[in-house]
Amino acid sequence: MLNKQIITIATASFLWLAAVHIALAKKPAAGGGNHMQRGIELAQQKHFDEAAAEFTKAIEANSKDPRGYANRGTAYRQGARAAAAAGDSEGASTRYQSAMADFAKYVELAPKDASAYVERGETEVELKQYDAALADLTKALEMKPDDLTALKFRGFAELGLSQWDKAVADFTAFIQKKPDDLQSYDRRALAYRGMKNYDAAIADYTFLLSKNPNDTEAMTKRGYTYSLALQYENAIPDYQAALKVNPQDNDTFQRLQYAQSMLAKKNASPPPAASPSPTPTPEKPSLLKSISPLYIGIGIVVLIVIAVIVRLLTRGKPEGTSSMIR
């Protein structure tokens, strides 16, 4: 809920990568050297489309040099990032596709160069093609295990695939090599949260706040993690601190209200136990109800038997004569 898209974070953090890659690219042994150098200068000045045009001329002069495709692909990717930041989604998409084509050619011409897979994998992460990115970045790390760019971007791909434990492992390994990379703590905290390891996530956000106490994003993320852990009493101060810096943050305000309501419910006294209802005294059955049909039937049979016996005993006796004189 609090997380920005991985592509946004990657773009903000790794904007320098393309420029470094271009700046370190050597001039080709044969033709196109002037165009390659001019392309590097334009890329450093953030004129990415013009840089791509110069690299195209270098490629035309020497189509077998993989560095021309690597540099042009990086320029396209930088141009795509700039277009996305400006709200030009169509322009960004077009440039990303051109970058992917160039990196594919880079891999074709230099299949043993780990950087080829790193560049393509990084671009795939930004395009949310996480399965493909994972494959490319893993291959790059097999070829060059100490490539930190590959390690970090593989962590991004694993986040995109909800492979939380693997992402934690990659970001932890990256942090061990670069403990000052604050973004990796933020991404590892997200992975910990996906694993429901809230204490570890809170520890990473706390570390970020120790480095920058005014980091409102870390405040709100830690507050949200406290809420997930049902520690509303800890979430509330984080939300309140973030709102002091940015009172117009409606999302954080709503989360604050939620945490406050849940804390109030958590602390509410339990309702008194209900008094047991008195058990009603069973109603005594009336005399008529207590006489069952069976008993009535038996009584009738007994009366009939008695009548028969009396009849048999009185049969044949002389009738008494009257003593009256007629």
C-alpha positions in Angstrom: 0.0 0.0 0.0 2.8 2.4 0.8 5.2 1.1 -1.9 6.1 3.0 -5.0 6.6 1.1 -8.2 10.0 -0.5 -8.3 10.7 1.2 -11.6 10.3 4.6 -10.0 12.8 3.8 -7.2 15.2 2.2 -9.6 15.1 5.2 -11.9 15.7 7.7 -9.1 18.6 5.7 -7.6 20.4 4.5 -10.7 20.2 7.5 -13.0 24.0 7.7 -13.0 24.6 4.1 -14.1 24.1 4.8 -17.8 26.4 7.8 -17.8 29.1 5.9 -16.0 28.7 3.0 -18.5 28.9 5.3 -21.4 31.8 7.3 -20.0 33.8 4.1 -19.5 33.2 2.7 -23.0 36.3 2.7 -25.0 36.5 4.0 -28.5 36.1 1.4 -31.1 39.3 0.2 -32.8 38.0 1.1 -36.3 35.7 3.8 -37.7 33.0 5.7 -35.8 35.3 6.9 -33.0 34.3 10.6 -33.4 30.6 9.7 -33.3 31.1 7.5 -30.3 32.9 10.2 -28.4 30.3 12.8 -29.4 27.6 10.5 -28.2 29.3 10.1 -24.8 29.5 13.9 -24.4 25.8 14.4 -25.3 24.7 11.6 -22.9 26.7 13.3 -20.1 24.8 16.5 -20.9 21.5 14.5 -20.8 20.8 15.0 -24.5 19.9 11.4 -24.8 18.1 11.4 -28.2 21.0 13.3 -29.8 23.4 10.9 -28.1 21.5 8.0 -29.6 21.8 9.5 -33.0 25.5 9.8 -32.7 25.8 6.2 -31.5 23.8 5.2 -34.6 26.4 6.8 -36.8 29.1 4.9 -34.9 27.2 1.6 -35.4 26.9 2.3 -39.1 30.6 2.8 -39.3 31.3 -0.5 -37.4 28.3 -2.7 -36.9 30.3 -5.5 -35.3 31.4 -3.4 -32.2 29.0 -4.3 -29.3 29.9 -1.1 -27.5 28.0 0.9 -30.0 24.8 -1.0 -29.2 25.5 -0.9 -25.5 25.9 2.8 -25.5 22.9 3.5 -27.7 20.8 1.2 -25.7 21.8 3.0 -22.5 21.0 6.4 -24.1 17.6 5.1 -25.2 16.9 3.9 -21.7 17.9 7.2 -20.2 15.7 8.9 -22.7 12.8 6.6 -21.7 13.3 7.5 -18.1 13.2 11.2 -18.9 10.1 10.8 -21.0 8.3 8.9 -18.3 9.2 11.5 -15.7 7.7 14.1 -18.1 4.5 12.1 -18.4 5.2 11.0 -22.0 4.3 7.3 -21.6 4.2 6.7 -25.4 7.7 8.2 -25.8 9.0 6.2 -22.9 7.6 3.0 -24.3 9.1 3.6 -27.8 12.6 4.3 -26.3 12.4 1.3 -24.0 11.7 -1.0 -26.9 14.6 0.5 -28.8 16.8 0.0 -25.8 15.7 -3.7 -25.5 16.6 -4.2 -29.2 20.0 -2.8 -28.7 20.7 -4.8 -25.6 19.6 -8.0 -27.4 22.2 -7.2 -30.1 24.8 -6.5 -27.4 24.1 -10.0 -25.9 24.4 -11.5 -29.4 27.7 -9.9 -30.2 29.2 -10.3 -26.7 27.6 -13.4 -25.2 30.4 -13.8 -22.6 30.2 -10.2 -21.4 28.3 -10.1 -18.1 27.5 -6.4 -18.6 25.3 -7.3 -21.6 23.0 -9.3 -19.4 23.1 -6.7 -16.7 22.0 -3.9 -19.0 19.2 -6.0 -20.5 18.1 -7.3 -17.1 18.0 -3.7 -15.7 15.8 -2.6 -18.6 13.5 -5.6 -18.1 13.1 -4.7 -14.5 11.9 -1.3 -15.4 9.5 -2.8 -17.9 8.3 -5.2 -15.2 9.4 -8.2 -17.2 10.6 -9.8 -14.0 11.0 -13.4 -15.1 13.2 -12.4 -18.0 15.1 -10.0 -15.8 15.7 -12.7 -13.2 17.2 -15.0 -15.8 19.5 -12.3 -17.3 20.7 -11.0 -13.9 21.3 -14.5 -12.6 23.3 -15.3 -15.7 25.3 -12.2 -15.2 26.1 -13.1 -11.6 27.1 -16.6 -12.6 29.6 -15.0 -15.0 30.6 -12.2 -12.6 29.6 -12.9 -9.0 30.8 -9.6 -7.6 28.7 -7.5 -9.9 26.8 -5.4 -7.4 24.5 -3.8 -10.1 23.3 -7.3 -11.1 22.8 -8.2 -7.5 20.7 -5.3 -6.6 18.5 -5.4 -9.8 18.0 -9.1 -9.2 16.6 -8.1 -5.8 14.2 -5.8 -7.6 13.1 -8.6 -9.9 12.6 -10.9 -6.9 10.4 -8.3 -5.3 8.4 -8.0 -8.4 7.9 -11.8 -8.3 7.1 -11.8 -4.6 10.1 -14.0 -3.9 10.6 -12.3 -0.6 13.2 -14.6 1.0 15.4 -14.4 -2.1 15.1 -10.6 -2.3 16.1 -10.4 1.4 19.2 -12.5 0.7 20.2 -10.4 -2.3 19.7 -7.1 -0.6 21.5 -8.3 2.5 24.5 -9.4 0.3 24.5 -6.0 -1.4 24.3 -4.1 1.9 27.3 -6.1 3.2 29.3 -4.8 0.2 27.7 -1.3 0.3 26.4 -0.5 3.8 25.8 3.1 2.9 23.3 2.3 0.2 20.1 3.4 2.0 17.7 2.3 -0.8 18.7 -1.3 -0.2 17.5 -1.1 3.4 14.2 0.2 2.2 13.8 -2.6 -0.4 14.9 -5.2 2.1 12.3 -3.9 4.6 9.6 -4.4 1.9 10.7 -8.0 1.4 10.7 -8.6 5.2 7.2 -7.2 5.3 6.2 -9.6 2.6 7.5 -12.4 4.7 5.5 -11.0 7.7 8.8 -10.5 9.5 7.6 -7.2 10.9 10.3 -6.8 13.5 13.1 -7.0 10.9 11.3 -4.6 8.6 10.8 -2.1 11.4 14.5 -2.4 12.2 15.4 -1.4 8.6 13.1 1.6 8.7 14.4 2.6 12.1 18.0 2.5 10.6 16.9 4.8 7.7 15.4 7.2 10.2 18.6 7.2 12.2 20.3 8.4 9.1 17.6 10.9 8.1 15.1 11.7 10.9 13.0 13.8 8.5 12.5 11.0 6.0 8.7 11.1 6.0 8.5 8.1 3.6 10.3 5.9 6.1 8.1 7.2 8.9 4.9 6.3 7.1 6.3 2.9 6.0 7.4 2.1 9.6 4.0 3.3 10.9 2.2 1.0 8.4 4.4 -1.9 9.4 3.6 -1.2 13.1 -0.1 -1.4 12.1 0.4 -4.7 10.3 2.0 -6.0 13.5 -1.0 -4.7 15.5 1.3 -2.3 17.4 -1.0 0.7 16.9 0.4 2.6 19.8 3.7 2.7 17.9 2.2 3.5 14.5 0.4 6.6 15.7 3.5 8.6 16.6 5.1 7.8 13.2 2.0 9.0 11.4 1.7 12.1 13.5 5.4 13.0 12.9 5.0 12.6 9.1 1.9 14.8 9.2 3.8 17.5 10.9 6.1 17.7 7.9 3.3 17.3 5.4 -0.1 18.1 6.8 -1.8 17.7 3.4 -0.9 14.0 3.2 -4.4 12.6 3.2 -3.3 8.9 2.9 -1.2 9.2 6.1 -4.1 11.1 7.8 -6.5 8.2 7.0 -4.0 5.7 8.3 -3.6 7.7 11.5 -7.3 7.6 12.0 -7.5 3.9 11.4 -4.6 3.2 13.9 -6.3 5.4 16.5 -9.7 3.7 16.1 -8.1 0.2 16.3 -6.1 1.2 19.4 -9.3 2.5 21.0 -11.0 -0.7 20.2 -8.0 -2.7 21.5 -8.0 -0.8 24.8 -11.8 -0.7 25.3 -13.1 -2.5 28.5 -14.8 -5.8 27.7 -18.6 -5.7 28.0 -20.1 -7.0 31.2 -21.0 -10.7 31.1 -24.8 -11.2 30.5 -26.8 -12.4 33.6 -27.9 -16.0 33.1 -31.6 -16.2 32.2 -33.7 -18.0 34.9 -34.7 -21.5 33.9 -38.5 -21.6 33.6 -40.3 -24.0 36.0 -41.7 -26.8 33.9 -45.5 -26.7 33.7 -47.3 -29.5 35.4 -49.4 -31.5 33.0 -53.1 -31.4 33.6 -55.0 -34.6 34.5 -56.5 -34.9 31.1 -53.1 -34.6 29.4 -51.6 -37.2 31.8 -54.2 -39.9 30.7 -52.8 -41.4 27.6 -54.9 -43.1 25.0 -53.3 -46.4 25.9 -54.6 -46.2 29.4 -58.1 -45.4 28.2 -58.1 -48.4 25.8 -57.0 -50.7 28.6 -59.8 -49.5 30.9 -62.4 -50.1 28.2 -61.2 -53.7 27.7 -61.3 -54.4 31.5 -64.9 -53.1 31.7 -65.9 -55.4 28.8 -64.3 -58.4 30.5 -66.1 -57.7 33.8 -69.4 -57.4 32.0 -68.9 -60.8 30.2 -68.0 -62.5 33.5 -71.0 -61.1 35.3 -73.2 -62.2 32.4 -71.9 -65.8 32.6 -72.4 -66.0 36.3 -76.0 -65.0 36.2 -77.1 -67.1 33.3 -79.7 -69.9 34.1 -80.8 -68.7 37.5 -84.6 -68.7 38.1 -86.1 -65.4 38.3 -87.5 -64.4 41.7 -91.4 -64.6 42.1 -93.3 -61.8 43.5 -95.0 -62.4 46.8 -98.0 -60.2 45.8 -101.4 -62.1 45.6 -103.1 -61.5 42.4 
